[in-house]
Amino acid sequence: MDSAAFLLSDTHRQFRDAVRQMAEARIAPHAAAVDRDEAFPWESYKALTEMELPALAFPAEYGGAGADMVTQAIAAEELARVCASTSVTFLVTKLGMLPVMNFGSEELKRTYLPRVASGQSQASYCLSEPDAGSDVAAMRCRAERDGDDYVLNGTKYWITNAGVSDTYTVFAKTDPSAGHRGISCFLVEKDWGVRVTKLEHKLGLRGSPTGEVVFEDVRVPASHRIGEEGQGFLIAMHTLDRSRPTIGAQAVGIAQGAIDYAVGYLKERKAFGKPIAELQGLRFMVADMAMRTEAARGLVYRACALVDAGDPDGDLSMVGAMAKCVASDTAMAVTTDAVQLLGGYGYTTDFPVERFLRDAKITQIYEGTNQVQRVVIAKALLG
Ligand SMILES: Cc1cc2nc3c(=O)[nH]c(=O)nc-3n(C[C@H](O)[C@H](O)[C@H](O)COP(=O)(O)OP(=O)(O)OC[C@H]3O[C@@H](n4cnc5c(N)ncnc54)[C@H](O)[C@@H]3O)c2cc1C
């Protein structure tokens, strides 16, 4: 047994320090403005691209850095610690490209992966629809074969990076009579007729565009089908299993950002003639916040290690769901307490903790709600 497996390596720690330094210097200064203005964080995206973070998730043979999942989680954490909207740009492109990486043809990999790895191009993952969120198989989007093409018709909803992405990974029914076995997956370029018809105004994650994407007679070459016909549901779930741990990391990062800010504030703020950091009631709150966050971080890293190890015991779905659920519930609780620790100031936009609270909420909803994660966990245990 090697207990070092439970520690971060020197390389991981150095990487964490480097990303933290970059994020504090180049991303944190824009975080409040992108949230206020609902503006895509282009300056921050430039900074993370210069650090080659978009390359992390992709194999070296396709222009990537071939980093392990813990490294990717550290990047997600450190970006989310200052700006959750920026962290999602890097996570969603990976989400959009995992189907290509794991199920795509060699031609698709060679064409698209280097573009996203360099940061020149971004991707979206189009699974949800107005009437098909948790119930993926209820999707209505249709792909009909016509010669060497498929013709795509339908509406996708809640699509992160809508309008910013150049490529859209779209799930659609090729056989509507076959339920979830009738779903297939396609890579669609923006210029083939992808229309963004609405952008949402959201509680949090406001620097990340979330939109309605409409496909009307969009012709997609059959060469751009990812995997086999009917394999779409499996691809979607396989992808989410390998992405959820990094949503957990995003949640851990948001929680850590709130703790770090609150700790600094408690040392400065005085009440009754002394720093409020000396009040035991508040000290215990901080201890609980840190405890929960550290526990969530450990579970997230374990889920990441399972992805890297190729899911040796077949429990990645369950552990990944646990990691996402624990981390996002923790982020919600910790950020709520951080607002409390700052008193009235915490409730204003002059301080970042209310943004952390608003950003934390989405981690309980996307990539499967926390109720759906509990369905996954219970199914693994009870059948
Ligand atoms: C900001 C944002 C970004 C997003 N980005 C993307 C994206 O890039 N791509 C994409 O495809 N989707 C994306 N989504 C969609 C997201 O994944 C869905 O919102 C989510 O899966 C829930 O679906 P729904 O909103 O239709 O809720 P519903 O499925 O209608 O759920 C409503 C409620 O019922 C509960 N529920 C549903 N089924 C069950 C069940 N079996 N057991 C117990 N409770 C249940 C849910 O937990 C929830 O509380 C995004 C959403 C948001 C808000």
Ligand as a Chemical Component Dictionary entry (heavy atoms), coordinates in Angstrom:
data_LIG
# 
_chem_comp.id                   LIG 
_chem_comp.type                 NON-POLYMER 
_chem_comp.pdbx_formal_charge   0 
_chem_comp.three_letter_code    LIG 
# 
loop_
_chem_comp_atom.comp_id 
_chem_comp_atom.atom_id 
_chem_comp_atom.alt_atom_id 
_chem_comp_atom.type_symbol 
_chem_comp_atom.charge 
_chem_comp_atom.model_Cartn_x 
_chem_comp_atom.model_Cartn_y 
_chem_comp_atom.model_Cartn_z 
_chem_comp_atom.pdbx_ordinal 
LIG C1  C1  C 0 -26.941 27.657 -16.273 1  
LIG C2  C2  C 0 -27.275 26.320 -16.887 2  
LIG C3  C3  C 0 -26.395 25.764 -17.803 3  
LIG C4  C4  C 0 -26.692 24.538 -18.403 4  
LIG N1  N1  N 0 -25.860 24.038 -19.380 5  
LIG C5  C5  C 0 -26.253 22.962 -20.099 6  
LIG C6  C6  C 0 -25.509 22.549 -21.240 7  
LIG O1  O1  O 0 -24.472 23.120 -21.582 8  
LIG N2  N2  N 0 -25.970 21.494 -21.968 9  
LIG C7  C7  C 0 -27.106 20.830 -21.627 10 
LIG O2  O2  O 0 -27.467 19.881 -22.335 11 
LIG N3  N3  N 0 -27.852 21.195 -20.548 12 
LIG C8  C8  C 0 -27.447 22.239 -19.781 13 
LIG N4  N4  N 0 -28.198 22.659 -18.696 14 
LIG C9  C9  C 0 -29.419 21.951 -18.388 15 
LIG C10 C10 C 0 -29.388 21.190 -17.069 16 
LIG O3  O3  O 0 -28.549 20.057 -17.184 17 
LIG C11 C11 C 0 -30.834 20.865 -16.706 18 
LIG O4  O4  O 0 -31.432 22.072 -16.291 19 
LIG C12 C12 C 0 -30.928 19.820 -15.626 20 
LIG O5  O5  O 0 -30.493 18.573 -16.107 21 
LIG C13 C13 C 0 -32.373 19.678 -15.104 22 
LIG O6  O6  O 0 -33.294 19.592 -16.127 23 
LIG P1  P1  P 0 -34.601 20.541 -16.103 24 
LIG O7  O7  O 0 -34.123 21.930 -15.918 25 
LIG O8  O8  O 0 -35.411 20.224 -17.290 26 
LIG O9  O9  O 0 -35.356 20.125 -14.784 27 
LIG P2  P2  P 0 -36.385 18.915 -14.626 28 
LIG O10 O10 O 0 -35.802 17.681 -15.191 29 
LIG O11 O11 O 0 -37.718 19.363 -15.119 30 
LIG O12 O12 O 0 -36.435 18.783 -13.046 31 
LIG C14 C14 C 0 -37.321 19.550 -12.212 32 
LIG C15 C15 C 0 -37.168 19.031 -10.795 33 
LIG O13 O13 O 0 -37.526 17.638 -10.734 34 
LIG C16 C16 C 0 -36.457 16.896 -10.166 35 
LIG N5  N5  N 0 -36.431 15.568 -10.792 36 
LIG C17 C17 C 0 -36.464 15.264 -12.114 37 
LIG N6  N6  N 0 -36.394 13.931 -12.293 38 
LIG C18 C18 C 0 -36.298 13.385 -11.069 39 
LIG C19 C19 C 0 -36.205 12.041 -10.591 40 
LIG N7  N7  N 0 -36.156 11.006 -11.423 41 
LIG N8  N8  N 0 -36.154 11.850 -9.247  42 
LIG C20 C20 C 0 -36.179 12.898 -8.383  43 
LIG N9  N9  N 0 -36.278 14.175 -8.781  44 
LIG C21 C21 C 0 -36.331 14.422 -10.110 45 
LIG C22 C22 C 0 -35.221 17.704 -10.473 46 
LIG O14 O14 O 0 -34.166 17.393 -9.572  47 
LIG C23 C23 C 0 -35.724 19.116 -10.288 48 
LIG O15 O15 O 0 -35.717 19.451 -8.933  49 
LIG C24 C24 C 0 -27.887 23.854 -18.049 50 
LIG C25 C25 C 0 -28.760 24.415 -17.112 51 
LIG C26 C26 C 0 -28.474 25.640 -16.545 52 
LIG C27 C27 C 0 -29.470 26.243 -15.576 53 
# 
loop_
_chem_comp_bond.comp_id 
_chem_comp_bond.atom_id_1 
_chem_comp_bond.atom_id_2 
_chem_comp_bond.value_order 
_chem_comp_bond.pdbx_ordinal 
LIG C1  C2  SING 1  
LIG C2  C3  SING 2  
LIG C2  C26 DOUB 3  
LIG C3  C4  DOUB 4  
LIG C4  N1  SING 5  
LIG C4  C24 SING 6  
LIG N1  C5  DOUB 7  
LIG C5  C6  SING 8  
LIG C5  C8  SING 9  
LIG C6  O1  DOUB 10 
LIG C6  N2  SING 11 
LIG N2  C7  SING 12 
LIG C7  O2  DOUB 13 
LIG C7  N3  SING 14 
LIG N3  C8  DOUB 15 
LIG C8  N4  SING 16 
LIG N4  C9  SING 17 
LIG N4  C24 SING 18 
LIG C9  C10 SING 19 
LIG C10 O3  SING 20 
LIG C10 C11 SING 21 
LIG C11 O4  SING 22 
LIG C11 C12 SING 23 
LIG C12 O5  SING 24 
LIG C12 C13 SING 25 
LIG C13 O6  SING 26 
LIG O6  P1  SING 27 
LIG P1  O7  DOUB 28 
LIG P1  O8  SING 29 
LIG P1  O9  SING 30 
LIG O9  P2  SING 31 
LIG P2  O10 DOUB 32 
LIG P2  O11 SING 33 
LIG P2  O12 SING 34 
LIG O12 C14 SING 35 
LIG C14 C15 SING 36 
LIG C15 O13 SING 37 
LIG C15 C23 SING 38 
LIG O13 C16 SING 39 
LIG C16 N5  SING 40 
LIG C16 C22 SING 41 
LIG N5  C17 SING 42 
LIG N5  C21 SING 43 
LIG C17 N6  DOUB 44 
LIG N6  C18 SING 45 
LIG C18 C19 SING 46 
LIG C18 C21 DOUB 47 
LIG C19 N7  SING 48 
LIG C19 N8  DOUB 49 
LIG N8  C20 SING 50 
LIG C20 N9  DOUB 51 
LIG N9  C21 SING 52 
LIG C22 O14 SING 53 
LIG C22 C23 SING 54 
LIG C23 O15 SING 55 
LIG C24 C25 DOUB 56 
LIG C25 C26 SING 57 
LIG C26 C27 SING 58 
# 
